[in-house]
Every structure is written in structure tokens, then in C-alpha cells.
């Protein structure tokens, strides 16, 4: 996960063999703002915006 300036603020690699996956992460240390979340799975990537208010 990167902030709007491109600085990486969170990164992890997880192993999962199930089609449904849930992971809670603590984002309390992040300041208010816009973040970009990149998810990669089975050779595909998805980018989502995250707004912390």
C-alpha cells in the first residue's frame, strides 16, 4: 500500500489456497489521506483507492 506520493506505507505477502480470503490490518498509524492498495493474486493485480478520514 502506498500513500498518494508513492511512498510504501504497508507491505506483506500472504499464502492462501482458499477462494475467499479475509485479512484485518491495523492502519491506525496512518495519517488521514488517500492511499493506493495493490492486490496481486494468481498473476492478476487489482488496484483500489483507500481514503482514511
N, C-alpha and C positions, 0 to 999 in steps of 0.2 A: 504494500500500500504506500502510495506517495502523496505528499502534500501537493498543492497546486503549483508549486515552484519546481517540482520534480524530485524533491528530497525524499529518500526512502524513510518511512517512519515505522513500518512494521513489515516483517517478512517471516514466513515459516513454510516448511514443507511437511505435508501430512500424507500418510498412507491410508487408503480406504478402498475396499473392494465392493462396497455396497452402492447401489444406485442412488440412494438418498444419504446425504451427509449433513450433519449439523456441527458447528463449532462456535462456541462462545469465546470472544476475545475481549479483553479489558482495554477500552480506549479512553479511559478517564484521564490519562496523562496527555492527551492531545488537546490542542487549543481549538477554539471554535473556528470553523472554516470549511473549505471544500477539499475533499480528498478523492483520489482515484484508486479504486480497488481492481486489481488484475487477478483473475482466477484462471488457472490452467488445469485442464483435465483431459486425459486421453488425446493429447495432441491438439486440442482446441483451446482457445483462450476467449475469455469474456471480460470486458471492462465495464465497470459500474461507477457511478458517482456516489459519494457519501458526503452528506452535509451534517456537520456537527454544530448544533446551536447552543 
